[in-house]
Amino acid sequence: MLQKTFFPTDQVRVPAKRAKTLDAAKVTALAESILEQGQLTPIKVRADGSKGYVLIEGLHRLEALKALGEERVEGYLVQATLH
């Protein structure tokens, strides 16, 4: 079972291919929602050796939290295999 934990936002790396899908309007809307209700859905990351974490799911949530100045994000550490 996955356990929620907190990750430093500056240690979560977003793959370039994923970053291209960023929608600024979604980030703004999510930031407003997070201010009102908090972060409702955790992100998913995988370990990236000793360098931190790689984002698997939750790009807009991560960017909204960064825009709000948050230093940590709630998420799940998942075991992802590389193909």
N, C-alpha and C positions, 0 to 999 in steps of 0.2 A: 504494500500500500504506500502511496506517495505521501510524504509529509511536507506541509508548508514550512518554508523557512524564509529568511530575509537575505537578499543579496545586495552588495553595494552596486549602485547604478553605474558607477564608473568602471566596474569590472565585468560588465555584461557587454560583449562585443556583438554587433549586428552584422551579419554577412552582407556583402555588397549587393548581392542579388535581392536579398530581402529588403534592404534599405531603399531600393528603387521603387518599392510599392508604397512608400510613406505618403499619406494624404494629410496635409496640414489642417484641413477642416475637421477631420476625425480626431486629430490630436487635440485641437481646441475644445471640441465637444466633450471628449473624454476628460480633459483637465477640469472642465466645469463640473462634470459629474463627480469626479473624484473629490473635488472641494466640498461638494454637498453630501456625498454618501460614503466617501472613502473608496479604496481600491476593493472592488467586489470580486474580481476574477484574477487569480494568480497567473503569472506568466510561467513559461516552461523554458528551462535552460539545460544545457549539458556542460559537463566539465571540459575545459580546454587546457589540459595539462596543468602546469603551475601558473598559467597566464590569466586564469579567471574562468569565464563562462561564455558560451556561445548561445545566443537567443535561438530558440526553436519556435516559440509561439508567444505573441503578445507585443509586437512592435509598437503599436499605437499606445498601449498602456504604458510601456516603458518610456516612450518619448513624452507622453503627457506628464508622467511623474518627474522626469528630468526638467520639463518646462516649468513645473511648479517648484523646482529647487529641492526636491526630495533626494536624499542621499542613499536610500535603500528602497528595494522593491520586493514585494512578497511574491514568492514563486515556488515551483517544484523543480527539483534536480532530477532529471530523467536520464536513463541510460540509452543513448542514441548510437546506433552503429553507423559507421561511415561506409558508403557504397563506392 
